[in-house]
Amino acid sequence: MTTDIVTPPSQVAAAPEPRRMAHGTRHRVQSRVFRIGRWVVIIGFLIAVLVPFYYMLLLSVKPIESLLENPASMIVKPSEFTLQTYVNVLSSTASGGQGFGRFMANSALVAFSSVILALLIGIPGAYAIARLPFVGRRYISGVFLAAYLFPAILMAIPLFVGFTRIGLRGSLVGLVIVYTAQTVPVAIYMLRNYFETVPEAIEEAGLVDGLSRMGVLRQISLKLALPSIMSTGLFVFMIAWNEFLFALLFLVDRRERWTVSLGLSQLSGSVEIPTTVLMAGSVVLTLPIIIIFFATERLLTGGLTAGAEKG
């Protein structure tokens, strides 16, 4: 005769308790470590980004004499503060300056023209890929992005020769054409991802109400895709504003048509230019991008996160 030993329910329930407590303690420790690590990464990133920019800004408002006396100083005394470096950088070469005022105007013209053309081509192209059926639709985005597998220097020589023969070398028009061709593929890729998140039912309702496909794009889809259009436009603007290689190839012998990046390269390569003037030129190159970024930050964030969810 066997006797069954029955374990009291209280003991059965209490058995896994130490394991649950250990798991909860480990989870709290991991959460605390991740919180601390997150702030360490954020603070380290801010230091790595802001300290160099602060030092560059600092040098740009100090006279060269103060810099030579104490190059490690991280403050500017009120008696040392000067904007003469910016006057020197922005003034025309005829008045003894570096001509960056003209360079900024050239860069702005090229950048805004590239943005407008890239969006005019990219928006219809992205919408067609997202909505219209055609042969090879699944692979078209990969074909566009394949252009970025090759370094720009491979296209530089053929473009230089071709633009010289047709008379576009040395003109801002040729530079706009190159920048537009460079940015249209990625613009189509970014905008297509956003158009695919727009519910098709909304567009079908517009078609039922009598709108054409272009009418749906203009009156419905474009309004919903405004955040993505803004982020794509800012991306194209940054590329056109900062690009150096093609600007050097096409405009090196036409100083009056130089862009800001080309002018800054000329400053950095001259031993006669004071460091303070070079830093002022760097601020002039960087500041417009920062201003535009913070002015459109909300729309930019919405555009870059678009496509994470569908429907």
C-alpha positions as YAML, in Angstrom:
chain: A
units: angstrom
residues:
- id: 1
  name: MET
  ca: [0.00, 0.00, 0.00]
- id: 2
  name: THR
  ca: [1.42, 3.36, -1.08]
- id: 3
  name: THR
  ca: [0.79, 6.67, 0.53]
- id: 4
  name: ASP
  ca: [0.62, 9.79, -1.67]
- id: 5
  name: ILE
  ca: [2.29, 12.84, -0.25]
- id: 6
  name: VAL
  ca: [0.26, 15.94, -1.01]
- id: 7
  name: THR
  ca: [2.12, 19.25, -1.09]
- id: 8
  name: PRO
  ca: [0.15, 22.08, 0.48]
- id: 9
  name: PRO
  ca: [-1.01, 24.69, -2.06]
- id: 10
  name: SER
  ca: [0.79, 27.43, -0.14]
- id: 11
  name: GLN
  ca: [4.13, 25.70, -0.69]
- id: 12
  name: VAL
  ca: [3.43, 25.15, -4.40]
- id: 13
  name: ALA
  ca: [2.69, 28.82, -4.93]
- id: 14
  name: ALA
  ca: [5.68, 29.94, -2.89]
- id: 15
  name: ALA
  ca: [8.22, 27.82, -4.78]
- id: 16
  name: PRO
  ca: [8.73, 30.12, -7.82]
- id: 17
  name: GLU
  ca: [8.70, 33.28, -5.70]
- id: 18
  name: PRO
  ca: [12.51, 33.61, -5.34]
- id: 19
  name: ARG
  ca: [12.87, 33.20, -9.11]
- id: 20
  name: ARG
  ca: [10.35, 35.97, -9.79]
- id: 21
  name: MET
  ca: [12.08, 38.22, -7.28]
- id: 22
  name: ALA
  ca: [15.46, 37.61, -8.91]
- id: 23
  name: HIS
  ca: [13.99, 38.33, -12.35]
- id: 24
  name: GLY
  ca: [12.42, 41.57, -11.10]
- id: 25
  name: THR
  ca: [15.68, 42.68, -9.50]
- id: 26
  name: ARG
  ca: [17.62, 41.94, -12.69]
- id: 27
  name: HIS
  ca: [15.06, 43.84, -14.75]
- id: 28
  name: ARG
  ca: [15.33, 46.89, -12.49]
- id: 29
  name: VAL
  ca: [19.13, 46.81, -12.64]
- id: 30
  name: GLN
  ca: [19.09, 46.55, -16.44]
- id: 31
  name: SER
  ca: [16.58, 49.39, -16.74]
- id: 32
  name: ARG
  ca: [18.73, 51.61, -14.52]
- id: 33
  name: VAL
  ca: [21.88, 50.76, -16.48]
- id: 34
  name: PHE
  ca: [20.17, 51.54, -19.80]
- id: 35
  name: ARG
  ca: [18.83, 54.84, -18.46]
- id: 36
  name: ILE
  ca: [22.28, 55.88, -17.26]
- id: 37
  name: GLY
  ca: [23.90, 54.65, -20.48]
- id: 38
  name: ARG
  ca: [21.41, 56.59, -22.58]
- id: 39
  name: TRP
  ca: [22.24, 59.85, -20.84]
- id: 40
  name: VAL
  ca: [25.96, 59.12, -21.07]
- id: 41
  name: VAL
  ca: [25.64, 58.64, -24.84]
- id: 42
  name: ILE
  ca: [23.49, 61.78, -25.25]
- id: 43
  name: ILE
  ca: [25.86, 63.94, -23.19]
- id: 44
  name: GLY
  ca: [28.90, 62.53, -24.99]
- id: 45
  name: PHE
  ca: [27.31, 63.20, -28.36]
- id: 46
  name: LEU
  ca: [26.41, 66.78, -27.40]
- id: 47
  name: ILE
  ca: [29.95, 67.42, -26.16]
- id: 48
  name: ALA
  ca: [31.44, 65.97, -29.37]
- id: 49
  name: VAL
  ca: [29.18, 68.18, -31.52]
- id: 50
  name: LEU
  ca: [28.74, 71.39, -29.56]
- id: 51
  name: VAL
  ca: [32.25, 71.92, -28.18]
- id: 52
  name: PRO
  ca: [33.95, 72.10, -31.63]
- id: 53
  name: PHE
  ca: [31.20, 74.37, -32.95]
- id: 54
  name: TYR
  ca: [31.44, 76.59, -29.87]
- id: 55
  name: TYR
  ca: [35.23, 76.86, -30.28]
- id: 56
  name: MET
  ca: [34.81, 77.68, -33.97]
- id: 57
  name: LEU
  ca: [32.27, 80.37, -33.12]
- id: 58
  name: LEU
  ca: [34.54, 81.63, -30.35]
- id: 59
  name: LEU
  ca: [37.53, 82.05, -32.65]
- id: 60
  name: SER
  ca: [35.43, 83.83, -35.25]
- id: 61
  name: VAL
  ca: [34.66, 86.74, -32.89]
- id: 62
  name: LYS
  ca: [38.18, 87.18, -31.46]
- id: 63
  name: PRO
  ca: [40.96, 89.30, -32.93]
- id: 64
  name: ILE
  ca: [43.97, 87.35, -34.12]
- id: 65
  name: GLU
  ca: [46.17, 89.05, -31.49]
- id: 66
  name: SER
  ca: [44.09, 87.64, -28.61]
- id: 67
  name: LEU
  ca: [44.14, 84.21, -30.19]
- id: 68
  name: LEU
  ca: [47.93, 84.22, -30.47]
- id: 69
  name: GLU
  ca: [48.32, 85.36, -26.86]
- id: 70
  name: ASN
  ca: [46.05, 82.65, -25.40]
- id: 71
  name: PRO
  ca: [44.93, 80.06, -27.96]
- id: 72
  name: ALA
  ca: [43.45, 77.75, -25.30]
- id: 73
  name: SER
  ca: [41.05, 80.34, -23.89]
- id: 74
  name: MET
  ca: [37.40, 79.25, -24.09]
- id: 75
  name: ILE
  ca: [35.85, 82.64, -23.35]
- id: 76
  name: VAL
  ca: [35.71, 85.99, -25.08]
- id: 77
  name: LYS
  ca: [36.19, 89.13, -23.04]
- id: 78
  name: PRO
  ca: [33.85, 92.01, -23.90]
- id: 79
  name: SER
  ca: [36.85, 94.10, -24.86]
- id: 80
  name: GLU
  ca: [37.99, 91.40, -27.32]
- id: 81
  name: PHE
  ca: [34.64, 90.79, -29.03]
- id: 82
  name: THR
  ca: [34.68, 91.80, -32.69]
- id: 83
  name: LEU
  ca: [32.68, 91.16, -35.86]
- id: 84
  name: GLN
  ca: [35.41, 92.46, -38.13]
- id: 85
  name: THR
  ca: [36.21, 88.91, -39.21]
- id: 86
  name: TYR
  ca: [32.68, 88.52, -40.61]
- id: 87
  name: VAL
  ca: [32.95, 91.89, -42.34]
- id: 88
  name: ASN
  ca: [36.19, 90.68, -43.93]
- id: 89
  name: VAL
  ca: [34.67, 87.36, -44.98]
- id: 90
  name: LEU
  ca: [31.44, 88.76, -46.44]
- id: 91
  name: SER
  ca: [32.89, 91.86, -48.15]
- id: 92
  name: SER
  ca: [33.67, 91.74, -51.85]
- id: 93
  name: THR
  ca: [37.20, 91.18, -53.06]
- id: 94
  name: ALA
  ca: [37.16, 94.64, -54.62]
- id: 95
  name: SER
  ca: [36.89, 96.14, -51.12]
- id: 96
  name: GLY
  ca: [39.57, 93.88, -49.68]
- id: 97
  name: GLY
  ca: [37.30, 91.09, -48.38]
- id: 98
  name: GLN
  ca: [36.98, 87.42, -49.21]
- id: 99
  name: GLY
  ca: [33.79, 87.68, -51.30]
- id: 100
  name: PHE
  ca: [31.66, 85.25, -49.28]
- id: 101
  name: GLY
  ca: [28.57, 87.42, -49.73]
- id: 102
  name: ARG
  ca: [28.65, 86.61, -53.45]
- id: 103
  name: PHE
  ca: [29.52, 82.98, -52.74]
- id: 104
  name: MET
  ca: [26.51, 82.62, -50.43]
- id: 105
  name: ALA
  ca: [24.22, 84.08, -53.09]
- id: 106
  name: ASN
  ca: [25.59, 81.58, -55.64]
- id: 107
  name: SER
  ca: [25.17, 78.67, -53.24]
- id: 108
  name: ALA
  ca: [21.64, 79.72, -52.34]
- id: 109
  name: LEU
  ca: [20.68, 80.01, -56.01]
- id: 110
  name: VAL
  ca: [22.14, 76.59, -56.83]
- id: 111
  name: ALA
  ca: [20.71, 74.89, -53.72]
- id: 112
  name: PHE
  ca: [17.15, 76.24, -54.06]
- id: 113
  name: SER
  ca: [17.10, 75.55, -57.81]
- id: 114
  name: SER
  ca: [18.24, 71.97, -57.16]
- id: 115
  name: VAL
  ca: [15.54, 71.50, -54.51]
- id: 116
  name: ILE
  ca: [12.79, 72.78, -56.81]
- id: 117
  name: LEU
  ca: [13.87, 70.64, -59.76]
- id: 118
  name: ALA
  ca: [14.45, 67.52, -57.64]
- id: 119
  name: LEU
  ca: [10.97, 67.82, -56.11]
- id: 120
  name: LEU
  ca: [9.29, 68.57, -59.45]
- id: 121
  name: ILE
  ca: [10.78, 65.37, -60.85]
- id: 122
  name: GLY
  ca: [10.75, 63.29, -57.67]
- id: 123
  name: ILE
  ca: [7.15, 63.81, -56.55]
- id: 124
  name: PRO
  ca: [5.44, 62.51, -59.73]
- id: 125
  name: GLY
  ca: [8.03, 59.73, -60.04]
- id: 126
  name: ALA
  ca: [7.60, 58.60, -56.44]
- id: 127
  name: TYR
  ca: [3.80, 58.72, -56.71]
- id: 128
  name: ALA
  ca: [3.86, 56.67, -59.90]
- id: 129
  name: ILE
  ca: [6.04, 54.00, -58.28]
- id: 130
  name: ALA
  ca: [3.84, 53.90, -55.17]
- id: 131
  name: ARG
  ca: [0.45, 53.81, -56.91]
- id: 132
  name: LEU
  ca: [0.62, 52.89, -60.60]
- id: 133
  name: PRO
  ca: [1.24, 49.29, -61.74]
- id: 134
  name: PHE
  ca: [3.90, 48.78, -64.40]
- id: 135
  name: VAL
  ca: [6.49, 46.18, -65.36]
- id: 136
  name: GLY
  ca: [9.53, 46.25, -63.06]
- id: 137
  name: ARG
  ca: [7.85, 48.35, -60.38]
- id: 138
  name: ARG
  ca: [9.28, 46.20, -57.57]
- id: 139
  name: TYR
  ca: [12.85, 46.74, -58.72]
- id: 140
  name: ILE
  ca: [12.82, 50.37, -59.84]
- id: 141
  name: SER
  ca: [13.85, 51.77, -56.43]
- id: 142
  name: GLY
  ca: [16.81, 49.41, -56.29]
- id: 143
  name: VAL
  ca: [17.87, 50.56, -59.75]
- id: 144
  name: PHE
  ca: [17.73, 54.20, -58.64]
- id: 145
  name: LEU
  ca: [19.76, 53.59, -55.50]
- id: 146
  name: ALA
  ca: [22.31, 51.50, -57.43]
- id: 147
  name: ALA
  ca: [23.66, 54.79, -58.78]
- id: 148
  name: TYR
  ca: [25.04, 55.51, -55.29]
- id: 149
  name: LEU
  ca: [27.17, 52.36, -55.39]
- id: 150
  name: PHE
  ca: [29.68, 54.20, -57.57]
- id: 151
  name: PRO
  ca: [31.80, 57.08, -56.24]
- id: 152
  name: ALA
  ca: [31.16, 60.52, -57.69]
- id: 153
  name: ILE
  ca: [34.73, 60.74, -59.00]
- id: 154
  name: LEU
  ca: [33.88, 58.09, -61.63]
- id: 155
  name: MET
  ca: [31.32, 60.44, -63.18]
- id: 156
  name: ALA
  ca: [33.39, 63.58, -62.70]
- id: 157
  name: ILE
  ca: [35.64, 63.24, -65.76]
- id: 158
  name: PRO
  ca: [32.87, 62.30, -68.27]
- id: 159
  name: LEU
  ca: [30.70, 65.14, -66.95]
- id: 160
  name: PHE
  ca: [33.62, 67.57, -67.13]
- id: 161
  name: VAL
  ca: [34.32, 66.67, -70.76]
- id: 162
  name: GLY
  ca: [30.66, 66.62, -71.79]
- id: 163
  name: PHE
  ca: [29.76, 69.92, -70.10]
- id: 164
  name: THR
  ca: [32.85, 71.57, -71.60]
- id: 165
  name: ARG
  ca: [31.76, 70.57, -75.11]
- id: 166
  name: ILE
  ca: [28.22, 71.90, -74.68]
- id: 167
  name: GLY
  ca: [29.36, 75.10, -72.97]
- id: 168
  name: LEU
  ca: [27.96, 74.47, -69.48]
- id: 169
  name: ARG
  ca: [31.26, 74.20, -67.64]
- id: 170
  name: GLY
  ca: [31.83, 77.32, -65.59]
- id: 171
  name: SER
  ca: [28.09, 78.02, -65.26]
- id: 172
  name: LEU
  ca: [25.78, 77.58, -62.30]
- id: 173
  name: VAL
  ca: [23.23, 75.97, -64.62]
- id: 174
  name: GLY
  ca: [25.53, 73.01, -65.19]
- id: 175
  name: LEU
  ca: [26.03, 72.66, -61.45]
- id: 176
  name: VAL
  ca: [22.26, 72.64, -60.87]
- id: 177
  name: ILE
  ca: [21.84, 69.91, -63.49]
- id: 178
  name: VAL
  ca: [24.48, 67.73, -61.79]
- id: 179
  name: TYR
  ca: [23.03, 68.21, -58.31]
- id: 180
  name: THR
  ca: [19.52, 67.49, -59.53]
- id: 181
  name: ALA
  ca: [20.65, 64.28, -61.21]
- id: 182
  name: GLN
  ca: [22.46, 63.28, -58.01]
- id: 183
  name: THR
  ca: [19.51, 63.84, -55.70]
- id: 184
  name: VAL
  ca: [16.48, 62.76, -57.75]
- id: 185
  name: PRO
  ca: [16.98, 59.00, -57.09]
- id: 186
  name: VAL
  ca: [17.11, 59.35, -53.31]
- id: 187
  name: ALA
  ca: [14.27, 61.91, -53.41]
- id: 188
  name: ILE
  ca: [12.08, 59.40, -55.25]
- id: 189
  name: TYR
  ca: [13.02, 56.69, -52.76]
- id: 190
  name: MET
  ca: [12.17, 58.84, -49.72]
- id: 191
  name: LEU
  ca: [8.91, 60.17, -51.15]
- id: 192
  name: ARG
  ca: [7.75, 56.76, -52.36]
- id: 193
  name: ASN
  ca: [7.96, 55.38, -48.83]
- id: 194
  name: TYR
  ca: [5.70, 58.17, -47.62]
- id: 195
  name: PHE
  ca: [3.15, 57.88, -50.43]
- id: 196
  name: GLU
  ca: [2.80, 54.19, -49.63]
- id: 197
  name: THR
  ca: [1.66, 55.10, -46.10]
- id: 198
  name: VAL
  ca: [-1.23, 57.21, -47.40]
- id: 199
  name: PRO
  ca: [-4.43, 55.07, -47.28]
- id: 200
  name: GLU
  ca: [-5.56, 54.25, -50.80]
- id: 201
  name: ALA
  ca: [-9.19, 54.59, -49.69]
- id: 202
  name: ILE
  ca: [-8.74, 58.36, -49.40]
- id: 203
  name: GLU
  ca: [-7.44, 58.62, -52.95]
- id: 204
  name: GLU
  ca: [-10.15, 56.28, -54.27]
- id: 205
  name: ALA
  ca: [-12.78, 58.53, -52.71]
- id: 206
  name: GLY
  ca: [-11.29, 61.44, -54.63]
- id: 207
  name: LEU
  ca: [-11.39, 59.45, -57.87]
- id: 208
  name: VAL
  ca: [-15.04, 58.57, -57.24]
- id: 209
  name: ASP
  ca: [-15.79, 62.28, -56.72]
- id: 210
  name: GLY
  ca: [-14.49, 62.99, -60.21]
- id: 211
  name: LEU
  ca: [-10.86, 63.94, -59.63]
- id: 212
  name: SER
  ca: [-8.26, 62.80, -62.12]
- id: 213
  name: ARG
  ca: [-5.14, 61.00, -60.94]
- id: 214
  name: MET
  ca: [-3.17, 64.26, -61.11]
- id: 215
  name: GLY
  ca: [-6.00, 65.99, -59.26]
- id: 216
  name: VAL
  ca: [-5.78, 63.41, -56.48]
- id: 217
  name: LEU
  ca: [-2.03, 63.92, -56.29]
- id: 218
  name: ARG
  ca: [-2.33, 67.70, -56.20]
- id: 219
  name: GLN
  ca: [-5.33, 68.09, -53.87]
- id: 220
  name: ILE
  ca: [-4.98, 65.10, -51.54]
- id: 221
  name: SER
  ca: [-1.65, 63.30, -51.60]
- id: 222
  name: LEU
  ca: [0.60, 66.36, -51.65]
- id: 223
  name: LYS
  ca: [-1.09, 67.86, -48.60]
- id: 224
  name: LEU
  ca: [-0.70, 64.62, -46.67]
- id: 225
  name: ALA
  ca: [2.92, 64.23, -47.84]
- id: 226
  name: LEU
  ca: [4.04, 67.73, -46.84]
- id: 227
  name: PRO
  ca: [6.29, 66.52, -43.95]
- id: 228
  name: SER
  ca: [8.11, 64.12, -46.26]
- id: 229
  name: ILE
  ca: [8.43, 66.76, -48.97]
- id: 230
  name: MET
  ca: [9.98, 69.16, -46.47]
- id: 231
  name: SER
  ca: [12.48, 66.60, -45.20]
- id: 232
  name: THR
  ca: [13.41, 65.56, -48.75]
- id: 233
  name: GLY
  ca: [13.83, 69.19, -49.77]
- id: 234
  name: LEU
  ca: [16.10, 69.84, -46.78]
- id: 235
  name: PHE
  ca: [18.17, 66.78, -47.65]
- id: 236
  name: VAL
  ca: [18.64, 67.98, -51.24]
- id: 237
  name: PHE
  ca: [19.45, 71.49, -50.00]
- id: 238
  name: MET
  ca: [22.19, 70.22, -47.69]
- id: 239
  name: ILE
  ca: [23.79, 68.21, -50.49]
- id: 240
  name: ALA
  ca: [23.76, 71.14, -52.91]
- id: 241
  name: TRP
  ca: [24.94, 73.64, -50.27]
- id: 242
  name: ASN
  ca: [27.90, 71.55, -49.04]
- id: 243
  name: GLU
  ca: [29.02, 69.80, -52.24]
- id: 244
  name: PHE
  ca: [32.60, 70.52, -53.25]
- id: 245
  name: LEU
  ca: [33.91, 68.14, -55.93]
- id: 246
  name: PHE
  ca: [31.74, 69.20, -58.89]
- id: 247
  name: ALA
  ca: [31.87, 72.85, -57.83]
- id: 248
  name: LEU
  ca: [35.66, 72.64, -57.99]
- id: 249
  name: LEU
  ca: [35.66, 70.95, -61.39]
- id: 250
  name: PHE
  ca: [33.16, 73.28, -63.04]
- id: 251
  name: LEU
  ca: [33.86, 76.65, -61.41]
- id: 252
  name: VAL
  ca: [37.51, 76.72, -60.36]
- id: 253
  name: ASP
  ca: [38.45, 79.28, -63.03]
- id: 254
  name: ARG
  ca: [35.34, 81.44, -62.53]
- id: 255
  name: ARG
  ca: [35.74, 82.99, -59.08]
- id: 256
  name: GLU
  ca: [32.66, 85.20, -59.42]
- id: 257
  name: ARG
  ca: [30.57, 82.01, -59.59]
- id: 258
  name: TRP
  ca: [32.16, 80.12, -56.72]
- id: 259
  name: THR
  ca: [30.00, 78.51, -54.06]
- id: 260
  name: VAL
  ca: [30.58, 78.78, -50.30]
- id: 261
  name: SER
  ca: [32.27, 75.39, -50.02]
- id: 262
  name: LEU
  ca: [34.71, 76.32, -52.79]
- id: 263
  name: GLY
  ca: [35.43, 79.68, -51.16]
- id: 264
  name: LEU
  ca: [36.07, 78.03, -47.79]
- id: 265
  name: SER
  ca: [38.51, 75.63, -49.43]
- id: 266
  name: GLN
  ca: [40.39, 78.63, -50.83]
- id: 267
  name: LEU
  ca: [40.57, 80.15, -47.34]
- id: 268
  name: SER
  ca: [41.85, 76.96, -45.72]
- id: 269
  name: GLY
  ca: [44.54, 76.55, -48.37]
- id: 270
  name: SER
  ca: [46.03, 80.01, -47.89]
- id: 271
  name: VAL
  ca: [48.73, 80.62, -45.27]
- id: 272
  name: GLU
  ca: [48.03, 84.36, -45.44]
- id: 273
  name: ILE
  ca: [44.47, 84.06, -44.09]
- id: 274
  name: PRO
  ca: [44.20, 84.38, -40.28]
- id: 275
  name: THR
  ca: [42.59, 81.50, -38.42]
- id: 276
  name: THR
  ca: [39.87, 83.80, -37.12]
- id: 277
  name: VAL
  ca: [38.80, 84.66, -40.67]
- id: 278
  name: LEU
  ca: [38.81, 80.97, -41.60]
- id: 279
  name: MET
  ca: [36.56, 80.19, -38.62]
- id: 280
  name: ALA
  ca: [34.20, 83.00, -39.62]
- id: 281
  name: GLY
  ca: [33.97, 81.44, -43.07]
- id: 282
  name: SER
  ca: [33.21, 78.06, -41.51]
- id: 283
  name: VAL
  ca: [30.39, 79.60, -39.47]
- id: 284
  name: VAL
  ca: [28.99, 81.26, -42.59]
- id: 285
  name: LEU
  ca: [28.98, 77.86, -44.33]
- id: 286
  name: THR
  ca: [27.39, 76.01, -41.39]
- id: 287
  name: LEU
  ca: [24.88, 78.48, -39.96]
- id: 288
  name: PRO
  ca: [22.26, 78.47, -42.78]
- id: 289
  name: ILE
  ca: [21.89, 74.69, -42.54]
- id: 290
  name: ILE
  ca: [21.45, 74.87, -38.76]
- id: 291
  name: ILE
  ca: [18.86, 77.65, -39.03]
- id: 292
  name: ILE
  ca: [16.85, 75.84, -41.69]
- id: 293
  name: PHE
  ca: [17.03, 72.58, -39.73]
- id: 294
  name: PHE
  ca: [15.65, 74.03, -36.50]
- id: 295
  name: ALA
  ca: [13.05, 76.07, -38.39]
- id: 296
  name: THR
  ca: [11.67, 72.89, -39.99]
- id: 297
  name: GLU
  ca: [12.55, 70.40, -37.25]
- id: 298
  name: ARG
  ca: [8.99, 69.24, -36.59]
- id: 299
  name: LEU
  ca: [8.20, 68.66, -40.25]
- id: 300
  name: LEU
  ca: [11.60, 67.06, -40.78]
- id: 301
  name: THR
  ca: [11.05, 64.60, -37.93]
- id: 302
  name: GLY
  ca: [7.64, 63.68, -39.27]
- id: 303
  name: GLY
  ca: [9.02, 63.15, -42.76]
- id: 304
  name: LEU
  ca: [11.95, 60.99, -41.67]
- id: 305
  name: THR
  ca: [9.78, 58.76, -39.47]
- id: 306
  name: ALA
  ca: [7.16, 58.36, -42.19]
- id: 307
  name: GLY
  ca: [7.04, 54.89, -43.60]
- id: 308
  name: ALA
  ca: [7.67, 53.18, -40.28]
- id: 309
  name: GLU
  ca: [3.96, 52.32, -40.16]
- id: 310
  name: LYS
  ca: [1.59, 51.66, -42.99]
- id: 311
  name: GLY
  ca: [-2.13, 52.09, -43.19]
...
